[in-house]
């Protein structure tokens, strides 16, 4: 690995996107952001759409910049958020911009489907996926119910990263990790389920060929080569679901770890060889999503820094001007466990005032009501760490191996206070980093396709060589044990 190899990653989120260039040499990698751009949600006619052409344009723009610099890239990979998809006509035209998962058409679709088509338990037993009204299965059901013309005339249905790869290469695939977010895939067979498809009036032929992360989709079309100034660069099916790419970047030394993808939302899980689908996973609403090399990401969604971010928007301007370390540092001066909430209580899903919702929850549960930003911030951090402990405890029950460490990845890996609280609460050693986990996972899967690495453990070794992890050891066990008992009483 002496000669430097360059890879181009497209990392798209629900609010913004980036193109990134990475180089790998001598067992280490380096990342550089090439372009950054908004991903605008379009509201029109009572529906919400993504602008797929704008995203394609931004990818072309990033590739042009790479060509301008004279860099010879080995390959291209695209990861995005989950569940959304694009309809393609028989003549290769895109049938309307894709609906966004926030579209109100799905608000009652899940309940309607589970009541009148296939029962909730049957769907879970097939897919092992948690129930969210915007999962692809319910989006498609809602469109079928409304007589959506694009769906009626679709020759192919491509999930968003697959659709963008098709726009670059002309080849249609259905990448495994992104397909697993749809609640249409059986994680045991690793195929789209025929019964669920039939319930929507669809057949397997409507979707591309199922491929695993690391598969070459094709090379840039002549048109894209002309637009960018690049040659026939291969496009790789990375873990198209951004969380799949993020988990691939966990710098673990062996399988005995749990991960916490920490940001606006938190995802805590383990990587297993087989799906875990049973009465307990159904009751606790755990999900089984596709991972790399045939693994399953067994995880649970947890409300993360959404609580803090929403409160911050409500606080006075002089508070908003404070840096995160300044505000969070002031919260550390507040009495611990004075006020505790269940972060995943429905009260906090979308309140008109998050500050008001937290205060009302504490009032109803006969606790001290947090008033100042520091008190509210301390309440949120204590409560998140206690919720993490609850889910981590459940995870230990499900895991087929002993969990020896908790890796925190994503933007939240920089939050030293919450990281330490998480170690204190769970009693686990916490290793924080990397922050740029999604882009890194995307890049490393391209490196695997280029045969620079042979497997996930070689990928993770390169990541460990390239970043500095921050270690947090548990402290104050007795105080956190008492707080956890209080948390469980509140949540019962």
QUIHULIN-V257867 format. One line per field, one symbol per residue. psi: psi as a letter, one per 20 degrees, with the letter a starting at -180 (. if undefined). burial: I if it has 16 or more other C-alpha atoms within 10 Angstrom, else O. Layout:
BEGIN
psi = ???
burial = ???
END
This chain:
BEGIN
psi = khpppqqopooprihrrqqppqqpqkjrqqqppgqqqqnpppppkjrpqqnhhhggghgggghghghhikpoqhrpqpqrrrhqrppprhjjqpnqqqqqiipihihjhghgghhifpqghggghghkpqophjqhhhghghgghikphgghjphqopqghhghhhhhhjpprnpghhhiiikipoigikqpphggghijkqrhiiqrppqqpippgarprhghgghhjrampqppnanhphhghghhjplqhailqqqoopbgqqoparprhqqooagghghjlqqoqpaqkjrpnorppppcjgggghghhiqqhhghiqrghgghhhhiiqpqkhpprohjphhjgmqhohghggghghghjlrpopgqhggggggggggghhghgghhgghhhhpjrpoiqopprahiiinhghgghgggghjqppopqrglhghgggghhhhghjkhqhrhhhghggghhiroqpppqqrlggghgghhggghghi.
burial = OOOOIIIIIIIIOOOOIIIIIIIIOOIIIOIOOIIOOOIOOOOOOOOIIIIIOOIIOIIIIIIIIIIOOOOOIIIIIIIIIIIIIIIIIOOOOIIIIIIIIOOIIIIOIIOOIOOOOOOOOOIIOIIIIIIOIIIIIIIIIIIIOOOOOIIOOIIIIIIIIIIIIIIIIIIIIIIIIIIIIIIIIIIOOIOIIOOIIOOIOIOOOOIIOOIIIIIIIIIIIOOIIOOIOIIOIIIIIIIIIIIIIIIIIIIIOOOIIIIIIIIIOIIIIIIIOOIIIOOOIIOOIIIIIIIIOIIIIIIIIIIIIIIIOIIIOOOOOOIOOOOOOOIIOOIOOIOIIIIIIIIIOOOIOOOOOIIIIIIIIIOOOOOOIIOOIIIIIIIIIIIIIIIIIIIIOOIOOOIOOOIOIIIIIIIIIIIOIIIIIIIIIIIIIIIIIIIOIIIIIIIIIIIIIIOIIOOIIIIIIIIIOIOOIIOIOIOOOOOIIOIIOOIOOOOO
END
